[in-house]
Amino acid sequence: MTESSISLMELMPDEARDLLSLSGADLVRHIGLDVIRGVVYDVLTGRNLRDSTEMLTRRRLTLLNASLVTLFLRGVNLSADFIEQLPDLAATTLQQKRLRKAERWLAQWMLGLTDKAFQNVLRDKPETLDAYKERYIAICEEAITNCESDYGALSGHLELSSGAKAELNWMFFVYLLAAAGAQTLAIRGSEKSTYGKLFERLV
């Protein structure tokens, strides 16, 4: 396997791809008019907008978290060293021109980044990405060593009914959980903006 032969987006389940970057109009189609009416009613009767939208955000995050697990399992099925190659794959993806938002986000998450972190940490300079990637790998390796020392070896396996499976260890979980954390920050920030624009006239 070479880095260029694997596309992170192609490893994402089809059902989850639409959830990666929803616009206001997409959101209305995705969650349905009845839910929108419920949120409008809540806001007009004095309920906090975030209270009304939190469960929608939580649902989207849960589905996207599950899709990350699937992505990791599919990746490991393609290549035994997928997790080790993941930072290089993500960095290579981010150095491409004209990435769609969903592709950019997915690659950023694999390096523990969001758009905001990319701007603040890397100063929007792609040439600093390789140095960041090396620091990220070193931090993850240190975390893996600490986990093994503090909690012991981790072993087991995950398997989907489709046959995608992976042997588990701390490396698998450290990279998965870092990606899920970045994903959560990105989605929460995006939804705050999307819901604000969608419902701001009511608030």
Residue pairs with C-beta under 8 A, 6 or more apart in sequence:
1 78
1 79
1 81
1 82
1 85
3 85
3 88
3 89
3 92
4 92
6 75
6 78
6 79
6 82
6 85
6 89
8 71
8 89
8 90
8 93
8 103
8 106
8 107
8 110
9 17
9 102
9 103
9 106
11 70
11 71
11 74
11 75
11 78
12 20
12 67
12 70
12 71
12 106
13 67
13 70
13 71
15 63
15 67
16 63
16 64
16 66
16 67
16 70
17 102
18 26
18 30
19 30
19 60
19 63
19 64
19 67
20 64
20 101
20 102
20 105
20 106
21 100
21 101
21 102
21 105
21 190
22 30
22 60
22 194
23 194
24 194
24 197
24 198
27 194
27 198
28 36
28 198
31 56
35 56
38 52
39 49
39 52
39 53
39 199
40 199
40 202
42 49
42 51
42 52
43 49
43 52
43 199
43 202
43 203
44 202
49 195
49 196
49 199
49 203
50 192
53 191
53 195
56 191
57 187
57 188
57 191
60 187
60 191
61 183
61 184
61 187
61 188
64 183
64 187
65 180
65 183
65 184
68 109
68 176
68 179
68 180
68 183
69 158
69 176
70 160
70 164
72 82
72 83
72 166
72 172
72 175
72 176
73 158
73 159
73 160
73 164
73 165
73 166
74 164
75 82
75 83
75 86
76 82
76 83
76 164
76 165
76 166
76 167
76 172
77 163
77 164
77 165
77 166
79 85
83 171
83 172
83 175
84 171
86 110
86 175
87 110
87 111
87 133
87 136
87 137
88 133
89 107
89 110
90 107
90 108
90 110
90 111
90 133
91 107
91 111
91 129
91 130
91 133
93 99
93 103
93 106
93 107
94 104
94 107
94 108
94 111
94 126
94 129
95 126
95 129
99 107
104 115
105 114
105 115
105 183
105 186
108 114
108 115
108 117
108 118
108 182
108 186
109 179
109 180
109 182
109 183
109 186
110 175
110 179
111 132
111 133
111 136
111 182
112 136
112 178
112 179
112 181
112 182
113 121
113 122
113 182
114 182
114 185
114 186
114 189
115 186
116 185
116 189
117 182
118 124
121 132
122 128
122 129
122 132
140 171
140 174
140 175
140 178
143 170
143 174
144 170
144 171
144 174
147 154
147 170
147 174
148 154
148 170
153 169
153 170
154 168
154 169
154 170
154 173
155 167
155 168
155 169
156 167
156 168
157 165
157 166
157 167
157 168
158 165
158 166
158 168
159 165
166 172
